[in-house]
């Protein structure tokens, strides 16, 4: 009777399913908890200023174009709707700053009205300018 000295080789595989489940759960977690910045949706020619500083906490951008139209989150809004729209957006991020981006040709009175409406929500409000080089 002969004794076999050869070892049987087995295919060893690592099951990747639990790791993929964890990766997808983490992906969903990061997507749900990410705060998205609300862009104005229109480019404007900003006034130049020597004292321009970046606002890293900016969350909502309000643009006032040369035709005196107000843009928030890629939609045109009326002056009377600004406060309600900002209050709704601040529910998502109560500590986010508001930045007003007026065009050089926008009416100063309209810019001040938008500034007043934004400040009534309790947000920190800034006016966007281009830095002089």
C-alpha positions as CSV (number, residue, x, y, z in Angstrom):
1,X,0.0,0.0,0.0
2,X,1.5,3.3,-1.1
3,X,1.0,6.5,0.9
4,X,0.5,9.6,-1.1
5,X,2.8,12.4,-0.2
6,X,1.3,15.0,-2.5
7,X,-0.6,17.8,-0.8
8,X,-3.9,18.8,-2.3
9,X,-4.0,22.4,-3.3
10,X,-7.1,24.4,-2.6
11,X,-8.1,27.6,-4.3
12,X,-8.3,30.2,-1.5
13,X,-10.4,33.3,-2.3
14,X,-11.2,36.3,-0.2
15,X,-14.9,37.2,-0.3
16,X,-15.0,40.9,-1.2
17,X,-18.8,41.4,-0.6
18,X,-18.6,42.7,3.0
19,X,-15.9,45.2,2.0
20,X,-17.9,46.5,-0.9
21,X,-20.9,46.8,1.4
22,X,-18.9,48.9,3.8
23,X,-17.5,51.1,1.0
24,X,-21.0,51.8,-0.4
25,X,-22.3,52.6,3.1
26,X,-19.5,55.0,3.6
27,X,-20.2,56.6,0.2
28,X,-23.8,57.1,1.1
29,X,-22.9,58.6,4.4
30,X,-20.5,61.1,2.9
31,X,-23.1,62.1,0.2
32,X,-25.8,62.6,2.7
33,X,-23.7,64.6,5.2
34,X,-22.0,66.8,2.6
35,X,-23.1,70.5,2.5
36,X,-23.4,71.8,-1.0
37,X,-22.8,75.4,-1.8
38,X,-25.7,77.3,-3.3
39,X,-24.2,79.1,-6.3
40,X,-25.9,82.1,-7.9
41,X,-25.8,80.6,-11.4
42,X,-24.8,83.8,-13.2
43,X,-21.4,85.5,-13.8
44,X,-21.2,89.2,-13.0
45,X,-18.6,92.0,-13.4
46,X,-17.6,92.7,-9.8
47,X,-16.2,96.0,-8.6
48,X,-12.5,96.0,-7.7
49,X,-11.4,96.7,-4.1
50,X,-8.0,96.7,-2.3
51,X,-9.3,95.1,0.8
52,X,-10.9,91.9,-0.7
53,X,-10.6,88.8,1.4
54,X,-11.8,85.3,0.8
55,X,-14.9,83.9,2.7
56,X,-14.3,80.2,3.2
57,X,-17.6,79.9,5.1
58,X,-19.7,81.2,2.2
59,X,-22.7,78.9,1.6
60,X,-25.3,81.0,-0.4
61,X,-24.4,83.3,-3.2
62,X,-26.8,86.0,-4.4
63,X,-26.0,87.6,-7.7
64,X,-27.4,90.8,-9.0
65,X,-26.8,91.2,-12.8
66,X,-26.5,94.3,-14.9
67,X,-30.3,94.1,-15.7
68,X,-31.0,94.2,-11.9
69,X,-32.3,90.6,-11.8
70,X,-31.6,88.8,-8.5
71,X,-30.3,85.2,-8.9
72,X,-30.2,82.6,-6.1
73,X,-29.4,79.0,-6.6
74,X,-29.6,79.3,-10.4
75,X,-33.1,80.8,-10.4
76,X,-34.3,84.4,-10.8
77,X,-36.1,85.6,-7.6
78,X,-38.1,88.7,-6.8
79,X,-36.9,91.1,-4.1
80,X,-39.8,90.1,-1.8
81,X,-38.8,86.4,-2.0
82,X,-35.2,86.8,-0.8
83,X,-35.8,86.5,2.9
84,X,-38.0,83.5,2.7
85,X,-35.7,81.7,0.2
86,X,-32.6,82.4,2.5
87,X,-34.4,81.2,5.6
88,X,-35.3,78.0,3.8
89,X,-31.6,77.5,2.7
90,X,-30.3,78.4,6.2
91,X,-32.2,75.4,7.6
92,X,-29.6,73.2,5.8
93,X,-26.6,75.2,7.1
94,X,-27.5,77.8,9.8
95,X,-23.8,78.9,10.1
96,X,-23.2,79.5,6.4
97,X,-22.4,83.0,5.2
98,X,-24.2,84.8,2.5
99,X,-22.3,86.6,-0.2
100,X,-23.9,89.1,-2.5
101,X,-22.3,89.4,-5.9
102,X,-23.5,92.7,-7.5
103,X,-22.6,93.7,-11.0
104,X,-20.8,97.0,-11.6
105,X,-23.9,98.3,-13.4
106,X,-26.5,97.1,-10.8
107,X,-28.5,99.7,-9.0
108,X,-27.1,100.6,-5.6
109,X,-30.5,100.8,-4.1
110,X,-31.3,97.2,-5.1
111,X,-28.0,96.0,-3.7
112,X,-28.8,97.7,-0.4
113,X,-32.3,96.2,-0.4
114,X,-30.9,92.7,-0.9
115,X,-28.3,93.3,1.8
116,X,-31.0,94.3,4.2
117,X,-33.2,91.3,3.4
118,X,-30.2,88.9,3.8
119,X,-29.2,90.5,7.2
120,X,-32.7,90.0,8.5
121,X,-32.2,86.3,8.3
122,X,-29.4,86.5,10.9
123,X,-26.7,85.5,8.5
124,X,-23.3,87.0,8.1
125,X,-23.5,88.9,4.8
126,X,-20.6,90.1,2.6
127,X,-20.3,91.9,-0.7
128,X,-18.2,90.2,-3.3
129,X,-15.5,92.2,-5.1
130,X,-12.5,91.5,-7.3
131,X,-9.1,92.0,-5.7
132,X,-6.9,94.7,-7.3
133,X,-3.7,93.3,-8.4
